[in-house]
Amino acid sequence: MTSGARGRLTGMTTYALVHGSGDGGWAWHLVQRALRERGHEAVAPDLPTDRDDATWDDCVDAVAEAVASVDGGSDVVVVGHSAGGFVAPLVADRLGARLTVYVAGMVPQPGEGAGEWFDAVGWDAALADPDPARAFYADVPPELAAQAIAHERPTSARLGEEPWPRATPPSASARYVVTTCDRFLPESVQRRVAVERLGIERPDEIAAGHCPHLSRPEELAGLLARFVRTESPG
């Protein structure tokens, strides 16, 4: 019996939680706890995005090593938030993940740089709020928002410019979670990305701003747990 089959039989899934630009693994700590309370495992490593020499492979290595450290990679679901959407499908390829979930995710195209993504999806025309604090943390409790800001990490310019390395679009079974109150990545942009880049006509939704892992962690964890109970998640 394969490790993935064992995971499905026991009902335990390992969630590899991939943070976005400027964040670290800390951003996922509330969702990690909520998933573990539901009987799953969750890892949320810091990507090496604060290093000027970091590559996409380095980011994938960090996540793969974190998954291997807990269970060897059985029944994995990869979750990418925001710019973590560039890393999540690469991790899914490496680990043979069961599912990739994009949460307000930046879904890349082959050869596209993260810095090019915004123009390609019409982000400037749709941006709801140019103030970073309001755009990211409008619905996050103030004390938690202050902690999030204190945990911010730099992101190397290289990763903003380096083309996404896959020769074909993301291929794993996927879900897209639209954050319907998002002031940074507007709902209209997310829906366009979901349908045009993943073929998802009816994405899932959560009534939250750009950081539901902080503002709605229990609700997000419940949604992630529900996905693995669906036989055909694509």
Rosetta silent file (secondary structure, phi, psi, omega in degrees, C-alpha in Angstrom):
SEQUENCE: MTSGARGRLTGMTTYALVHGSGDGGWAWHLVQRALRERGHEAVAPDLPTDRDDATWDDCVDAVAEAVASVDGGSDVVVVGHSAGGFVAPLVADRLGARLTVYVAGMVPQPGEGAGEWFDAVGWDAALADPDPARAFYADVPPELAAQAIAHERPTSARLGEEPWPRATPPSASARYVVTTCDRFLPESVQRRVAVERLGIERPDEIAAGHCPHLSRPEELAGLLARFVRTESPG
SCORE:     score description
SCORE:     0.000 S_00000001
   1 L     0.000  135.084 -179.204    0.000    0.000    0.000 S_00000001
   2 L   -74.403  161.191  178.533    1.358    3.448   -0.902 S_00000001
   3 H   -63.339  -35.940  178.677    1.883    6.174    1.711 S_00000001
   4 H   -64.264  -40.472  178.373   -0.819    8.270    0.008 S_00000001
   5 H   -64.883  -39.920  177.412   -3.322    5.420    0.291 S_00000001
   6 H   -60.196  -42.087 -179.902   -2.496    4.986    3.960 S_00000001
   7 H   -61.426  -41.581 -179.428   -3.139    8.693    4.516 S_00000001
   8 H   -68.071  -36.529 -179.865   -6.543    8.497    2.840 S_00000001
   9 H   -68.542  -36.123 -179.500   -7.530    5.414    4.824 S_00000001
  10 H   -84.499  -10.900 -179.911   -6.620    7.025    8.138 S_00000001
  11 L    81.388    5.829 -178.199   -8.222   10.334    7.172 S_00000001
  12 L  -100.537  126.645  176.920   -5.004   12.255    7.838 S_00000001
  13 L  -116.957  144.573  172.322   -3.724   14.678    5.223 S_00000001
  14 E   -98.131  120.405  177.411   -0.513   16.689    5.302 S_00000001
  15 E   -97.498  123.111  174.154   -1.077   20.279    4.258 S_00000001
  16 E   -98.034  107.644 -172.604    1.944   22.110    2.882 S_00000001
  17 E   -97.866  117.045 -172.596    1.116   25.768    3.495 S_00000001
  18 E  -107.842  119.469 -176.700    3.053   28.166    1.271 S_00000001
  19 L   -78.378  164.982  179.884    3.210   31.806    2.310 S_00000001
  20 L   -92.275 -174.820 -178.246    3.095   34.813    0.030 S_00000001
  21 L   -62.712  133.867  178.473    5.546   37.606   -0.688 S_00000001
  22 L    84.687  -12.125 -179.660    6.793   39.411    2.413 S_00000001
  23 L   -97.354  179.786  171.222    5.419   36.758    4.736 S_00000001
  24 L  -139.926 -177.426 -179.171    6.902   33.755    6.494 S_00000001
  25 H   -59.434  -26.285  179.321    5.556   30.501    7.814 S_00000001
  26 H   -53.183  -34.119 -175.410    4.281   32.308   10.911 S_00000001
  27 H   -57.310  -23.382 -176.711    1.413   33.718    8.858 S_00000001
  28 H   -96.052    4.867 -167.349   -0.155   30.243    8.766 S_00000001
  29 H   -62.484  -32.705  179.819    0.098   29.414   12.479 S_00000001
  30 H   -72.553  -37.612  177.404   -3.624   29.746   13.222 S_00000001
  31 H   -70.377  -38.855  175.039   -4.602   27.572   10.253 S_00000001
  32 H   -54.488  -50.646 -178.932   -1.936   25.026   11.226 S_00000001
  33 H   -60.571  -43.511 -178.154   -3.450   24.723   14.682 S_00000001
  34 H   -65.912  -37.230  177.812   -6.979   24.452   13.303 S_00000001
  35 H   -68.839  -40.024  178.444   -5.986   21.716   10.838 S_00000001
  36 H   -65.566  -35.683  176.217   -4.197   19.743   13.539 S_00000001
  37 H   -64.731  -22.457  177.285   -7.280   19.982   15.731 S_00000001
  38 L   -90.957    6.336  175.529   -9.136   18.344   12.834 S_00000001
  39 L    92.091   12.457 -179.578   -6.717   15.414   12.826 S_00000001
  40 L  -107.618  173.649  171.834   -4.419   16.523   10.013 S_00000001
  41 E  -110.837  151.970  179.164   -0.780   17.592    9.841 S_00000001
  42 E  -148.079  132.993  175.622    0.325   20.970    8.511 S_00000001
  43 E  -120.865  145.870 -178.608    3.739   22.435    7.759 S_00000001
  44 L  -145.407   75.131 -177.111    4.457   26.066    6.958 S_00000001
  45 L   -73.442  157.115  168.056    8.172   26.639    6.411 S_00000001
  46 L   -73.252  124.125  172.228    9.833   29.964    5.786 S_00000001
  47 L   -74.501  153.781 -179.406   10.724   30.100    2.101 S_00000001
  48 L   -79.836   36.740 -175.707   14.233   31.414    1.377 S_00000001
  49 L   -72.836   -8.820  177.219   12.687   34.445   -0.321 S_00000001
  50 L   -87.036   -0.813  178.830   14.746   36.816    1.820 S_00000001
  51 L   -96.500  132.747 -179.821   17.912   35.634    0.044 S_00000001
  52 L   -64.977  -24.328 -177.864   19.065   37.526   -3.026 S_00000001
  53 L   -97.945    7.887 -176.164   20.295   34.287   -4.608 S_00000001
  54 L   -66.658  142.700  177.592   17.113   32.268   -3.957 S_00000001
  55 L  -118.876  171.666  175.311   15.617   30.344   -6.883 S_00000001
  56 H   -61.606  -38.306  177.973   12.259   28.642   -7.413 S_00000001
  57 H   -61.576  -38.289  177.965   13.981   25.311   -6.799 S_00000001
  58 H   -62.057  -39.637  178.939   15.238   26.575   -3.439 S_00000001
  59 H   -65.679  -42.960  178.756   11.671   27.469   -2.463 S_00000001
  60 H   -63.800  -41.396  178.683   10.398   24.043   -3.489 S_00000001
  61 H   -57.047  -42.836 -177.852   13.207   22.376   -1.550 S_00000001
  62 H   -61.134  -41.449 -179.313   12.186   24.199    1.640 S_00000001
  63 H   -72.902  -43.783 -179.184    8.609   22.959    1.415 S_00000001
  64 H   -60.789  -40.702  178.613    9.541   19.419    0.384 S_00000001
  65 H   -65.385  -37.777  179.116   11.958   19.123    3.307 S_00000001
  66 H   -66.166  -41.201  177.723    9.297   20.324    5.734 S_00000001
  67 H   -64.797  -44.883 -179.422    6.815   17.735    4.460 S_00000001
  68 H   -61.492  -29.885 -177.109    9.404   14.965    4.632 S_00000001
  69 H   -70.710  -18.864 -177.423   10.184   15.905    8.235 S_00000001
  70 H  -104.102  -36.837 -177.065    6.677   15.060    9.438 S_00000001
  71 H  -155.171   10.556  179.629    5.505   12.011    7.524 S_00000001
  72 L    77.870    3.160  172.473    7.522   11.379    4.422 S_00000001
  73 L    97.135   27.019 -179.681    4.932   13.005    2.171 S_00000001
  74 L   -80.021  136.300  173.798    1.780   10.868    2.404 S_00000001
  75 L    45.579   69.733 -173.372   -1.469   12.314    0.995 S_00000001
  76 E   -97.166  137.573  168.405   -0.269   15.875    0.502 S_00000001
  77 E  -118.005  127.959 -179.718   -2.341   18.954   -0.269 S_00000001
  78 E  -102.879  130.138 -177.333   -0.361   22.065   -1.220 S_00000001
  79 E  -121.455  121.496  179.738   -1.898   25.446   -0.384 S_00000001
  80 E  -115.713  125.595  177.056   -0.457   28.649   -1.836 S_00000001
  81 E   -99.915  131.488  173.896   -1.488   32.097   -0.646 S_00000001
  82 H    54.488 -122.075 -179.573   -1.046   35.116   -2.930 S_00000001
  83 H   -66.376  -13.718  172.702    2.457   34.937   -4.471 S_00000001
  84 H   -61.917  -13.845  175.521    2.762   31.483   -2.933 S_00000001
  85 H   -65.349  -19.930  175.086    0.736   30.472   -5.977 S_00000001
  86 L   -75.416  -31.956 -176.739    3.978   30.546   -7.962 S_00000001
  87 L   -88.314  -36.905 -171.536    5.570   27.995   -5.637 S_00000001
  88 H   -55.062  -47.883 -179.023    2.587   25.746   -4.842 S_00000001
  89 H   -67.820  -27.694  176.026    2.259   23.992   -8.238 S_00000001
  90 H   -69.076  -39.444  175.577    6.003   23.355   -8.353 S_00000001
  91 H   -64.799  -43.436  179.894    5.786   21.729   -4.932 S_00000001
  92 H   -59.018  -40.437  176.793    2.760   19.717   -6.059 S_00000001
  93 H   -61.936  -47.193 -176.323    4.770   18.411   -9.028 S_00000001
  94 H   -62.126  -41.747 -172.462    7.721   17.470   -6.826 S_00000001
  95 H   -96.424   -4.533 -175.209    5.629   15.660   -4.210 S_00000001
  96 L    63.071   44.350 -173.176    2.908   14.193   -6.389 S_00000001
  97 L   -64.124  150.750  178.251    0.348   16.095   -4.335 S_00000001
  98 L   -69.834  -33.930 -172.153   -3.277   15.099   -4.292 S_00000001
  99 E  -157.805  146.204  170.506   -4.494   18.671   -4.694 S_00000001
 100 E  -116.074  130.738  179.440   -3.258   22.245   -5.091 S_00000001
 101 E  -117.899  127.973  176.288   -5.277   25.020   -3.464 S_00000001
 102 E  -104.296  120.694  178.116   -4.824   28.674   -4.375 S_00000001
 103 E  -107.236  109.198 -171.407   -6.013   31.118   -1.705 S_00000001
 104 L    45.747   46.949 -165.887   -6.274   34.557   -3.323 S_00000001
 105 L   -91.311  146.822  172.029   -3.528   33.019   -5.393 S_00000001
 106 L   -88.994  100.839 -178.404   -1.313   34.303   -8.170 S_00000001
 107 L   -88.177  120.767 -174.863   -1.539   31.476  -10.698 S_00000001
 108 L   -86.016  162.575  169.764    1.414   31.679  -13.115 S_00000001
 109 L  -109.816  156.008  179.175    1.771   30.994  -16.794 S_00000001
 110 L   -54.051  130.995  177.101    4.859   29.314  -18.295 S_00000001
 111 L    77.228   -0.855 -177.510    7.784   31.721  -18.479 S_00000001
 112 L   -83.548  135.708  174.171    5.930   34.496  -16.663 S_00000001
 113 L   -86.923  151.807  179.996    7.740   36.467  -13.966 S_00000001
 114 H   -59.774  -35.958  178.563    5.980   37.343  -10.726 S_00000001
 115 H   -68.380  -24.756  179.185    6.561   41.012  -11.478 S_00000001
 116 H   -82.860  -20.728 -171.760    4.859   40.622  -14.879 S_00000001
 117 H   -58.065  -41.508 -173.369    1.835   38.846  -13.448 S_00000001
 118 H   -63.230  -44.734  176.707    0.031   41.968  -12.254 S_00000001
 119 H   -65.080  -38.048 -175.659   -0.057   43.642  -15.665 S_00000001
 120 H   -64.525  -30.069 -177.530   -1.012   40.378  -17.329 S_00000001
 121 L  -102.678    4.581  178.303   -4.173   39.977  -15.215 S_00000001
 122 L    73.909   33.664 -175.974   -5.227   43.635  -15.213 S_00000001
 123 H   -64.596  -43.948 -175.853   -4.497   44.200  -11.532 S_00000001
 124 H   -56.898  -42.436 -176.844   -3.813   47.961  -11.736 S_00000001
 125 H   -69.257  -22.989 -174.845   -7.209   48.736  -13.218 S_00000001
 126 H  -104.449   -8.685 -173.748   -9.017   46.735  -10.521 S_00000001
 127 L   -54.978  128.649 -175.883   -7.014   47.627   -7.388 S_00000001
 128 L   -90.323  -29.763 -174.591   -9.398   48.631   -4.620 S_00000001
 129 L  -152.582  113.685 -177.029   -7.013   50.136   -2.064 S_00000001
 130 L   -78.927   -8.800 -179.036   -3.392   51.201   -2.663 S_00000001
 131 L   -80.361  119.180 -173.739   -2.575   51.483    1.068 S_00000001
 132 H   -58.723  -43.046 -177.435   -0.715   48.271    2.037 S_00000001
 133 H   -61.663  -45.581  179.403   -1.907   48.140    5.656 S_00000001
 134 H   -71.565  -38.842 -176.304   -5.559   48.466    4.699 S_00000001
 135 H   -63.678  -38.134 -176.767   -5.225   46.314    1.605 S_00000001
 136 H   -91.748  -37.667 -166.552   -3.751   43.360    3.480 S_00000001
 137 H  -121.865   22.808 -175.058   -5.097   43.635    7.005 S_00000001
 138 L   -57.554  -36.632 -177.825   -8.402   45.520    6.814 S_00000001
 139 L  -109.378   13.485  176.778  -10.360   42.693    8.464 S_00000001
 140 L   -90.778  134.366  177.339   -7.563   41.282   10.650 S_00000001
 141 L   -50.463  136.600 -172.211   -7.822   42.084   14.390 S_00000001
 142 H   -53.400  -40.683 -178.765   -5.502   45.055   15.062 S_00000001
 143 H   -66.350  -39.450  178.842   -3.236   43.225   17.519 S_00000001
 144 H   -70.691  -36.967  176.788   -2.802   40.317   15.133 S_00000001
 145 H   -62.041  -39.789  178.558   -2.213   42.694   12.218 S_00000001
 146 H   -63.937  -38.989  176.605    0.543   44.376   14.220 S_00000001
 147 H   -64.828  -40.594  179.502    2.168   40.988   14.815 S_00000001
 148 H   -61.838  -43.555  178.681    1.925   40.187   11.121 S_00000001
 149 H   -62.427  -39.613  179.312    3.643   43.433   10.193 S_00000001
 150 H   -65.909  -25.353 -179.362    6.380   42.697   12.754 S_00000001
 151 L   -91.695    1.666 -178.203    6.937   39.288   11.106 S_00000001
 152 L   -60.922  144.284 -178.691    7.278   40.670    7.576 S_00000001
 153 L  -125.782  150.167  178.644   10.337   39.485    5.655 S_00000001
 154 L   -70.152  157.009  175.876   12.045   40.939    2.571 S_00000001
 155 L  -121.595  130.484 -175.720   11.574   39.339   -0.839 S_00000001
 156 L   -66.726  145.598  177.072   14.448   39.156   -3.259 S_00000001
 157 H   -65.366  -29.235 -176.886   14.204   41.067   -6.503 S_00000001
 158 H   -60.193  -43.263 -178.597   15.466   37.992   -8.340 S_00000001
 159 H   -69.172  -23.203  175.444   12.312   35.992   -7.640 S_00000001
 160 H   -73.873  -21.050 -175.652   10.233   38.868   -8.932 S_00000001
 161 H  -107.136  -26.381 -174.484   12.069   38.698  -12.242 S_00000001
 162 L   -68.672  126.094 -179.079   12.934   35.013  -12.687 S_00000001
 163 L   -59.907  143.654  174.664   10.539   33.325  -15.155 S_00000001
 164 L   -62.997  130.799 -163.386    8.299   30.631  -13.775 S_00000001
 165 L   -82.503  -13.888 -179.152   10.143   27.465  -14.811 S_00000001
 166 L   -70.163  145.257  177.892    7.409   25.088  -15.956 S_00000001
 167 L   -86.039  -12.023  179.950    6.966   24.714  -19.716 S_00000001
 168 L  -130.961  160.648  179.718    3.239   24.028  -19.291 S_00000001
 169 L   -62.480  165.288  176.425    0.516   25.538  -17.075 S_00000001
 170 L   -51.776  135.012 -170.632   -0.152   24.142  -13.591 S_00000001
 171 L  -115.871  -16.397 -176.813   -1.394   20.604  -14.088 S_00000001
 172 L   -70.907  158.301  172.321   -2.399   19.164  -10.719 S_00000001
 173 L   -55.283  137.332 -170.044   -6.005   18.947   -9.580 S_00000001
 174 E  -138.120  152.787  166.962   -6.809   22.374   -8.206 S_00000001
 175 E  -125.815  150.971  174.797   -9.184   24.470   -6.145 S_00000001
 176 E  -126.350  128.548  177.861   -9.281   28.251   -6.039 S_00000001
 177 E  -106.727  112.067  178.076  -10.530   30.150   -2.973 S_00000001
 178 E   -84.565  128.457  173.772  -11.683   33.675   -3.792 S_00000001
 179 E   -92.488  104.879 -165.726  -11.447   36.183   -0.947 S_00000001
 180 L   -75.255  -12.205  178.866  -14.527   38.257   -1.720 S_00000001
 181 L  -110.732   23.436 -172.443  -13.609   41.284    0.444 S_00000001
 182 L   -73.754  125.480  177.649  -10.041   41.540   -0.841 S_00000001
 183 L   -96.632  -10.071  179.531   -8.710   45.094   -1.240 S_00000001
 184 L   -98.528  -49.109  178.723   -5.343   44.008   -2.632 S_00000001
 185 L  -118.171   89.643 -169.296   -6.249   41.324   -5.157 S_00000001
 186 L   -55.839  150.894 -178.943   -9.827   42.192   -6.095 S_00000001
 187 H   -52.126  -41.979 -177.720  -12.483   39.528   -6.404 S_00000001
 188 H   -61.936  -37.891  178.641  -12.939   40.235  -10.120 S_00000001
 189 H   -68.337  -44.513 -179.836   -9.250   39.562  -10.801 S_00000001
 190 H   -60.113  -42.906 -179.453   -9.259   36.362   -8.775 S_00000001
 191 H   -65.085  -38.357  177.720  -12.291   35.017  -10.615 S_00000001
 192 H   -64.327  -43.308  178.783  -10.688   35.816  -13.957 S_00000001
 193 H   -62.244  -43.321 -177.978   -7.481   34.062  -12.927 S_00000001
 194 H   -60.185  -44.967 -175.710   -9.390   31.003  -11.693 S_00000001
 195 H   -80.169  -40.707 -174.962  -11.285   30.528  -14.935 S_00000001
 196 H   -78.139  -28.860 -174.404   -8.642   31.615  -17.455 S_00000001
 197 H  -109.220  -16.870  178.704   -5.641   29.901  -15.878 S_00000001
 198 H  -124.240   -9.775 -177.723   -7.156   26.899  -14.096 S_00000001
 199 L    72.836   22.291 -179.186  -10.440   26.361  -15.907 S_00000001
 200 L   -96.197  105.211 -176.973  -12.387   26.755  -12.650 S_00000001
 201 L   -75.579  -33.857 -176.636  -15.728   28.343  -13.512 S_00000001
 202 L  -127.076   81.607 -179.541  -17.123   28.303   -9.990 S_00000001
 203 L   -68.665  161.704  173.107  -14.342   28.829   -7.449 S_00000001
 204 E   -73.974  163.380 -176.113  -14.884   28.483   -3.740 S_00000001
 205 E  -135.155  152.669  168.741  -15.349   31.644   -1.687 S_00000001
 206 E  -142.503  132.681 -177.028  -14.594   33.024    1.727 S_00000001
 207 L   -80.008   81.199 -175.203  -15.890   36.401    2.919 S_00000001
 208 L  -150.657  165.483  172.483  -12.511   37.785    3.905 S_00000001
 209 L   -79.998 -158.274 -171.057   -9.824   40.211    2.907 S_00000001
 210 L   -69.767  -17.051 -175.799   -6.460   39.234    1.461 S_00000001
 211 L  -121.224   66.789 -178.901   -5.289   37.343    4.559 S_00000001
 212 H   -65.370  -21.363  176.480   -8.016   34.855    5.543 S_00000001
 213 H   -64.930  -18.827  175.592   -5.395   32.722    7.291 S_00000001
 214 H  -106.037  -36.437 -176.272   -5.321   35.510    9.891 S_00000001
 215 H   -88.843  -29.582 -177.970   -8.833   36.930    9.749 S_00000001
 216 L  -137.726   54.201 -172.982  -10.830   33.692    9.214 S_00000001
 217 H   -64.047  -39.523 -179.854   -8.470   30.830   10.137 S_00000001
 218 H   -66.490  -41.803  179.565  -11.135   28.414   11.399 S_00000001
 219 H   -65.473  -42.031  179.374  -13.301   28.956    8.349 S_00000001
 220 H   -66.159  -43.169  178.498  -10.359   28.536    5.993 S_00000001
 221 H   -61.686  -39.391  177.719   -9.169   25.387    7.777 S_00000001
 222 H   -62.966  -39.142  178.088  -12.674   23.962    7.556 S_00000001
 223 H   -65.960  -44.168  179.222  -12.751   24.628    3.830 S_00000001
 224 H   -63.113  -39.864  178.760   -9.349   23.000    3.324 S_00000001
 225 H   -67.193  -36.109  179.536  -10.423   19.965    5.334 S_00000001
 226 H   -65.868  -34.404 -179.284  -13.638   19.680    3.323 S_00000001
 227 H   -57.187  -38.354 -175.869  -11.699   19.584    0.056 S_00000001
 228 L   -78.472   -8.676  174.943  -10.029   16.284    0.969 S_00000001
 229 L   -90.186   -0.855  179.060  -13.390   14.683    1.648 S_00000001
 230 L   -96.441  125.582 -175.506  -14.364   15.296   -1.982 S_00000001
 231 L   -64.810  -37.293 -177.901  -13.557   12.434   -4.308 S_00000001
 232 L  -122.436   85.500 -172.160  -13.099   14.628   -7.400 S_00000001
 233 L   -76.930   -9.380 -174.640  -11.669   17.966   -6.221 S_00000001
 234 L   -72.293    0.000    0.000  -10.820   19.440   -9.639 S_00000001
